[in-house]
Amino acid sequence: MKTVLITAYAVNPYKGSEDGMGWSFILQAARSHRVVAVTRENNQPPIDKFLAEHPELAPLASSITFLYFDLPAWTRWWKKGPLLSVLYFYLWQLGLGVWLWYRRPLVDLVHNLNFHNDWTPSFLWLLGRPLVWGPIGHHPPIPASHLRQHGALAYGKDRLLGLMKHAFWQFDPFLGITQRSARRVLCMNSTVAPRLRLKAEQFEIVPSVAVDLPLATPRMSPENFTVMIAARMVPLKGFDMVIEAFAEFYHGLSPADLPKARLLLIGSGPEEKRLHALLAQRGVAQCTQHLAWLDRAELLQLYGQASVFFFPSHEGAGMVVAEAMSYGVPVLCYQNEGPGELVPPASCLQVPYASFRQNIHDFAALLTQLFANPALLAAEAQRSRAHVAAHHTWARRGQQLQRIYQNVLAQ
């Protein structure tokens, strides 16, 4: 059995999103290979605790050796905010590459797993082993008319981050070395390969999101029509669009139907105060429930309350999209390279980008259609669960990893 070295900045079995992805990918790799997994030191306590609580994982865990690396403590005080955090991540990758180069681990293949961005290089090529890179992601800039809703400061921060990405793409020599060294690049969506100018034989689409399919999906109450979103409350996620479109839909209902409509917001973040003000301004605060961010087990339980998962996010992926669909909850989203590529192609719940005001009308019209047509809602729910079962389970990702590793090692 061959040995794979996997480096993952974020690994936590108790969390979703990036941390949960890191954990699940490592477990899947261990089903077919010996794994040396390297992550940050702060991830060791939850990993040790989870393995102690789940003795059934012992046979699989026996194939994994965890190593922990971090930069000196004095470098971490400035790791705050999105810009400084990604710079810290860059330095972590560099320090890790040098650290591993001195240790010279006996492995057959190296895999740089996460964070999932296409503008930070890996330094695993220093080890002289076949390199797998990704899944890495990319999303175009948030459309200007949408981003301006959040004010000049948010607009400036987002565009500054975009300029920094372009600087890395154009001038970072290590990013070019990573691209040329990678035997296989795993792309989260269809925009990564054109951005990095990858050849067809060098990449394949492997979304970073997946789920363990629930054995049964809870039934939604026919008396309620609950629109749900779960995410960080930041401009990227589109909470303001959810509130605006839901308000237009809600105020178009008859007095008899108003008690049936409910908005469920799950999350917290810098936009929270503004979003609460928007709820009051649009007259939907009384039918809205807001829950601060929950642990993953609690979040999974709440999908059973949702009629539709409204996720107008501009990002290049979204774990919550796969989670919602696995519970038979259809996803309403933009027709983009992120959530738009994760939902069933035959779904009619995708909206192409237009002006912010026009997209409010588009999404509100779809909510009205789903509310008035239970048969359509049921069909979309069934289609969503079937799509996840076929394309977005962790067993499926494990099969993809096994095939990719075998092909790279055979070259």
C-alpha positions in Angstrom: 0.0 0.0 0.0 1.3 3.4 -1.0 1.7 6.3 1.4 0.3 9.8 0.8 1.3 12.9 2.6 -1.7 15.3 3.0 -1.3 18.8 4.3 -4.4 20.5 5.5 -4.5 23.9 7.2 -8.0 23.3 8.6 -9.0 20.0 10.1 -11.8 19.6 12.7 -14.2 16.8 12.8 -16.7 18.8 15.0 -17.1 21.6 12.4 -18.4 22.0 8.9 -17.2 24.0 6.0 -13.4 24.0 5.5 -12.5 22.2 8.7 -15.0 19.4 8.1 -13.9 19.0 4.5 -10.3 18.6 5.6 -11.2 15.9 8.1 -13.5 14.0 5.7 -11.0 14.1 2.8 -8.3 12.6 5.1 -10.6 9.8 6.2 -11.5 9.0 2.6 -7.9 8.9 1.5 -7.1 6.5 4.3 -9.6 4.0 2.9 -7.2 3.1 0.1 -3.8 4.5 1.2 -1.6 5.0 4.2 -1.8 8.7 5.1 0.5 11.1 6.8 -1.7 14.1 7.6 -0.1 17.4 8.6 -2.2 20.2 10.0 -2.0 23.1 12.5 -1.3 22.4 16.2 -4.6 23.9 17.4 -6.4 21.1 15.5 -4.9 18.3 17.6 -7.2 18.5 20.7 -10.5 18.1 18.6 -8.9 15.3 16.5 -7.8 13.4 19.6 -11.1 13.9 21.3 -13.2 12.8 18.3 -11.1 9.6 17.8 -11.5 8.8 21.5 -15.2 9.2 21.3 -15.6 7.1 18.1 -13.7 3.8 18.6 -15.5 2.4 15.5 -13.0 4.6 13.5 -10.0 2.8 15.0 -9.4 0.5 12.0 -9.4 3.5 9.6 -7.5 5.7 12.0 -4.7 3.1 12.2 -3.8 4.0 8.6 -3.4 7.7 9.5 -0.4 9.4 11.2 -1.1 12.9 12.3 1.7 15.5 12.5 1.3 19.0 13.7 3.1 22.1 12.5 2.6 25.8 13.2 4.6 29.0 12.9 6.1 30.5 16.1 3.5 32.0 18.5 4.9 35.5 18.1 3.8 35.5 14.4 0.1 34.8 15.2 -1.0 38.1 16.9 -1.7 39.8 13.6 -3.7 36.9 12.0 -6.9 38.9 12.0 -9.3 39.7 9.2 -9.4 38.2 5.7 -6.4 39.9 4.3 -3.9 39.2 7.1 -5.3 35.7 7.5 -4.5 34.7 4.0 -1.0 36.2 4.3 -0.5 34.1 7.4 -1.7 31.1 5.5 0.9 31.8 2.8 3.6 31.9 5.4 2.3 28.7 7.0 2.5 26.9 3.7 6.1 28.2 3.2 7.2 27.2 6.7 5.5 23.8 6.4 7.3 23.1 3.1 10.7 23.9 4.7 9.8 21.9 7.8 8.9 18.8 5.8 12.0 19.2 3.6 14.2 18.9 6.6 12.2 15.9 7.9 12.2 14.1 4.6 9.1 11.9 5.2 9.0 8.5 3.4 6.0 9.0 1.2 5.1 8.2 -2.4 2.8 11.1 -3.2 2.1 14.6 -1.7 -1.3 16.3 -1.6 -1.9 19.9 -0.7 -5.5 19.8 0.4 -6.8 23.2 1.7 -7.5 26.2 2.2 -9.3 26.2 -1.1 -8.0 29.1 -3.1 -6.3 29.4 -6.5 -3.8 32.1 -5.6 -1.8 30.7 -2.8 1.0 28.3 -3.8 2.0 25.0 -2.3 5.6 24.3 -1.4 5.3 20.5 -1.3 7.2 20.3 -4.6 10.3 20.8 -2.4 9.9 17.1 -1.4 10.4 15.9 -5.0 7.3 13.6 -5.0 4.3 13.6 -7.3 2.0 16.5 -6.3 -1.8 16.6 -6.2 -3.1 20.1 -5.6 -6.6 20.9 -4.4 -9.5 21.1 -4.5 -8.8 24.7 -5.2 -11.5 27.2 -5.8 -12.2 30.5 -7.6 -15.1 32.9 -7.8 -15.3 36.0 -9.9 -15.8 39.4 -8.2 -19.1 40.1 -6.6 -21.2 42.1 -9.2 -20.8 45.8 -8.4 -24.5 46.5 -8.0 -24.8 43.8 -5.4 -21.6 44.7 -3.5 -22.5 48.4 -3.3 -25.5 47.5 -1.0 -22.9 46.9 1.7 -21.3 50.4 1.6 -18.1 51.9 0.4 -15.9 50.1 3.0 -17.1 46.6 2.1 -16.8 47.5 -1.6 -13.2 48.7 -1.1 -12.2 45.7 0.9 -13.5 43.2 -1.6 -11.9 45.0 -4.6 -8.6 45.3 -2.7 -8.6 41.6 -2.1 -9.2 41.1 -5.8 -6.2 43.3 -6.6 -4.1 41.2 -4.2 -5.2 38.0 -6.0 -4.2 39.4 -9.3 -0.8 40.4 -8.0 -0.3 36.8 -6.9 -1.5 35.4 -10.2 0.8 37.7 -12.2 3.9 38.0 -10.1 4.3 35.2 -7.6 7.0 32.8 -9.0 6.0 30.0 -6.5 2.5 29.9 -7.8 3.8 29.2 -11.2 6.1 26.5 -9.9 3.1 24.9 -8.1 1.1 24.9 -11.3 3.9 23.3 -13.3 4.8 20.8 -10.6 1.2 19.5 -9.9 0.6 16.2 -11.6 -3.1 16.7 -11.0 -5.1 19.9 -10.0 -8.4 19.3 -8.4 -10.7 22.2 -9.3 -13.8 23.0 -7.3 -15.6 24.6 -10.2 -15.3 25.4 -13.9 -13.6 28.8 -13.4 -10.4 27.5 -11.9 -8.7 26.0 -14.9 -9.2 29.0 -17.2 -7.9 31.3 -14.5 -4.8 29.3 -14.0 -4.5 28.4 -17.7 -4.4 24.7 -17.0 -4.2 22.1 -19.7 -7.0 19.6 -20.1 -4.9 16.6 -19.1 -3.7 18.5 -15.9 -7.0 19.0 -14.0 -10.4 17.6 -13.2 -13.5 19.0 -11.5 -13.7 17.7 -7.9 -16.0 19.8 -5.7 -14.8 20.2 -2.1 -18.2 19.7 -0.7 -19.8 16.4 0.1 -22.0 14.8 2.7 -22.8 11.5 4.3 -26.3 10.9 3.0 -29.0 10.8 5.8 -30.8 7.5 6.0 -34.2 9.3 6.0 -35.3 12.9 5.4 -37.7 14.5 7.9 -41.0 15.6 6.5 -41.8 19.3 6.2 -44.9 20.6 7.9 -47.5 21.4 5.2 -48.8 24.3 7.2 -45.5 26.3 7.0 -43.4 27.6 4.2 -40.0 28.1 5.8 -37.2 29.8 3.8 -33.8 29.1 5.4 -30.2 30.3 5.0 -27.2 29.3 7.1 -23.9 31.1 6.6 -21.5 33.8 7.9 -23.2 37.2 7.8 -20.8 38.8 5.3 -21.4 40.4 1.9 -20.2 37.3 0.0 -23.1 35.2 1.3 -26.1 37.4 0.1 -28.1 37.6 3.3 -29.4 41.0 2.1 -30.8 39.5 -1.0 -32.6 36.8 1.0 -34.3 39.4 3.2 -35.2 41.7 0.2 -36.6 38.9 -1.9 -38.4 37.2 1.0 -40.0 40.6 1.9 -41.3 41.1 -1.6 -42.7 37.6 -1.7 -44.2 37.9 1.8 -46.0 41.2 1.2 -47.5 39.7 -2.0 -49.3 37.0 0.0 -53.0 37.1 0.9 -53.8 37.8 4.6 -54.8 34.2 5.0 -51.4 33.0 3.7 -49.2 35.4 5.7 -49.0 33.2 8.8 -47.7 30.3 6.7 -44.5 32.1 5.6 -41.4 32.1 7.8 -37.8 33.2 7.4 -35.1 31.3 9.3 -31.7 33.0 9.4 -28.8 31.1 10.9 -25.4 32.7 11.3 -23.5 35.6 12.7 -20.9 38.1 11.5 -20.1 41.7 10.9 -23.3 42.3 8.8 -25.6 41.2 11.6 -26.7 44.6 12.9 -27.4 45.9 9.4 -29.4 42.8 8.5 -31.6 43.2 11.6 -32.3 46.8 10.6 -33.2 45.6 7.1 -35.6 43.1 8.5 -37.4 45.9 10.4 -37.3 48.2 7.4 -38.9 45.6 5.1 -41.6 44.7 7.6 -40.6 41.0 8.0 -39.0 41.0 11.5 -42.2 39.5 13.0 -42.0 36.4 10.8 -38.2 35.9 11.0 -36.3 33.8 13.4 -32.5 34.4 13.8 -30.2 31.9 15.4 -26.6 32.5 16.0 -24.2 30.0 14.5 -24.8 26.5 15.8 -22.7 23.5 16.0 -23.0 21.2 13.0 -25.2 18.6 14.7 -27.8 21.2 15.6 -27.7 22.7 12.1 -28.4 19.4 10.5 -31.5 19.0 12.6 -32.8 22.4 11.4 -32.8 21.4 7.7 -35.9 19.4 8.5 -37.8 22.6 9.2 -37.0 24.2 5.8 -39.1 24.2 2.7 -36.4 25.8 0.6 -32.8 26.7 1.2 -32.2 30.2 -0.2 -28.5 30.6 -0.8 -27.7 33.6 -3.1 -24.0 33.3 -2.3 -21.3 34.6 -4.7 -18.6 32.1 -3.5 -17.2 29.2 -5.4 -18.7 26.4 -3.4 -20.9 26.0 -0.3 -21.0 22.9 2.0 -24.5 24.0 3.2 -25.8 23.5 -0.4 -25.0 19.8 -0.3 -26.2 19.4 3.2 -29.6 21.0 2.5 -30.1 18.9 -0.6 -29.2 15.7 1.2 -32.2 16.4 3.5 -34.5 16.9 0.5 -34.5 20.7 0.7 -34.3 22.3 -2.7 -31.8 25.2 -3.1 -32.6 28.6 -4.6 -29.4 30.3 -5.8 -27.7 32.2 -8.5 -26.8 30.6 -11.8 -23.1 30.9 -11.0 -19.9 28.8 -10.7 -20.5 28.1 -7.0 -23.8 26.9 -5.7 -25.1 27.0 -9.3 -22.8 24.2 -10.2 -23.7 22.1 -7.2 -27.4 21.9 -7.6 -29.1 19.6 -10.2 -28.7 20.9 -13.7 -32.4 20.3 -14.4 -33.5 22.5 -11.4 -35.5 25.6 -12.3 -34.4 27.4 -9.1 -31.3 29.2 -10.5 -31.4 32.9 -11.3 -28.9 34.5 -13.7 -27.1 37.6 -12.5 -28.7 40.9 -13.3 -29.0 44.2 -11.4 -29.6 43.8 -7.6 -33.1 45.2 -7.9 -34.0 42.8 -10.8 -32.6 39.8 -8.9 -34.9 40.7 -6.0 -37.9 40.4 -8.3 -36.5 37.1 -9.9 -36.0 35.4 -6.6 -39.3 36.6 -5.1 -41.1 35.3 -8.1 -39.6 31.8 -7.6 -40.5 31.9 -3.9 -44.1 32.7 -4.9 -44.1 29.9 -7.4 -42.8 27.3 -4.9 -45.3 28.5 -2.3 -48.3 28.2 -4.7 -47.2 24.9 -6.2 -46.5 22.1 -3.7 -46.1 19.6 -6.5 -43.2 21.7 -7.9 -41.6 22.0 -4.5 -41.9 18.2 -3.9 -40.3 17.5 -7.3 -37.4 19.8 -6.7 -36.9 18.2 -3.3 -36.7 14.7 -4.8 -34.4 15.9 -7.6 -32.1 17.5 -5.0 -31.7 14.4 -2.9 -31.1 12.2 -5.9 -28.5 14.6 -7.2 -26.5 14.5 -4.0 -26.7 10.8 -3.7 -25.2 10.5 -7.2 -22.6 13.2 -7.1 -21.9 14.7 -3.7 -21.4 12.0 -1.1 -18.1 11.4 0.8 -18.0 7.8 -0.6 -18.0 9.4 -4.1 -15.1 11.7 -3.1 -13.2 8.7 -1.8 -13.6 6.9 -5.1 -12.4 10.0 -6.9 -9.3 10.3 -4.7 -8.4 6.6 -5.0 -8.5 6.9 -8.8 -6.6 10.1 -8.9 -3.9 8.9 -6.6 -3.5 5.6 -8.6 -3.3 7.5 -11.9 -0.7 10.0 -10.6 1.4 7.2 -9.1 1.3 5.3 -12.3 2.7 8.2 -14.4 
